[in-house]
Amino acid sequence: MALAKICAEWPQAREELKKRLGHWSEAGFDFKLELLLRCVTAVLTGQALFEKLADIDTPSFERGLQQAEKAIDFLLDLIGSRLGLDFDRVLGSRYSFPLMARYVVARSFKLDPTKETGQLLFWYVHSFLWGRYAGSTETILNRDLTLIQQPDGSLDQLIGGLRISRGDLRVHAADFIAWSQGARFYPLLYMLTRVCDTRDWGTGLPLKAHTLNKMARLELHHIFPKALLYKHGYERADVNALANFTFQTKQTNLALSDRDPAEYLHAVESRFPGALASHWVPTDESLWRIERYRDFLEGRRERLADAANAFLEQLYGAPLPAVLPTAAETPVAPPPLPGGFADAEEETLLRQVNEWLEAHDLPAGELAYELCDAETGAPIAIFDLAWPSGLQEGLSQPVALLIDEDDKVHEAANQAGFLFFTDVEAFRRYASERIAA
């Protein structure tokens, strides 16, 4: 309704909005129209609710759109350069962008490059690690927007709000007990690879952000190959455990292929001493044997947690905030979320579905959509591809495409009111016959 009002007064509004979305799409970021409109709303009104646009005239909206575009460009460059998160799949917490856009516009894009910028990024990372805007998005976003109205102390208040809700802002080894590329900690793993002294296992060269251009993506590498793990009876969640993931250049990933880690890890360490440790791989060679796989995962989780805390402390510019008394000293890891895709083949298939939809003037779905409890924000399951507002946004039933998922994911989709498909062709028939028609 807010967009309809704007378009009635400014007929070119929708095309201008889509032009911005196309600009970011070319750069590798798939933003939704709703998110851009939310950023404009936050920049102009300091609030998250679309109804606040009712009092905004056309010249003000045009100005707000320009400011939001500049702010998003600024933030993408900042997040890409400082955190290495420079493409869509690893860009977490989209709903942090309206708040951050408001923050940088209100300060005329003049942020202190050390402490202020570091603390803003510290808050952003924690917002995607703990699902700050999962669940009651507008309510929490509105509350956080009120915290940045004052020119001074805003970031302390934002971080304080996270600390109250979490109790502990440290990362623990148990937090890495997750699987699939849809896990909240997947972007953190990629981020650590880009900002720390990780080295390619084929060349020994560093994989830092400044060594890669926008199109030279790192590829996901399973340290223990999938085929080897399946052969020895491990389940899908074990095979695709987050602690079994690392990143390499494409050439190295192909060269390593399905080699036994007990053999190739030794060769890498002999050729490039320290290269394994740069990826937080335990150097105890007994852990590289297939029968010690779970011990390997445990050891690597501990190293990843230490690396994450060291980097977050660097961003924060001081020792991490003390643990509140209410926080548990030894966190208990929740069971891994059901659902999610874990390999490039499945991701390619899902992206092809999105391309087919866009070619038929239908909206692309959200990859690795995290279904959360509407009240608590607690994650329930990960859907491969989802349209939470329907293929006819706001008019049709929520839809999900679930490839090779188990009954837990199907049940979660049912309970959340999603119409789901387990076959691409069946989904395409639905889209063609029921929606496009």
Secondary structure, 3 states (H helix, E strand, C coil): CHHHHHHHHCCCHHHHHHHHHHHHHHCCCCCCHHHHHHHHHHHHHCCCCHHHHHHCCHHHHHHHHHHHHHHHHHHHHHHHHHHCCCCHHHCCCHHHHHHHHHHHHHCCCCCCCCHHHHHHHHHHHHHHHCCCCCCCHHHHHHHHHHHCCCCCCHHHHHHHHHHHHHCCCCCCHHHHCCECCCCCCHHHHHHHHHHCCCECCCCCCECCHHHCCCCCCCEEEECCCHHHHHHCCCCHHHHCEHHHEEEECHHHHHHHCCCCHHHHHHHHHHHCCCCCHHHCCCCCHHHHCHHHHHHHHHHHHHHHHHHHHHHHHHHHCCCCCCCCCCCCCCCCCCCCCCECCCCHHHHHHHHHHHHHHHHCCCCCCEEEEEEECCCCCCEEEEEEEEECCCCCCCCCCCEEECCCCCHHHHHHHHHCCCEEECCHHHHHHHHHHHHHC
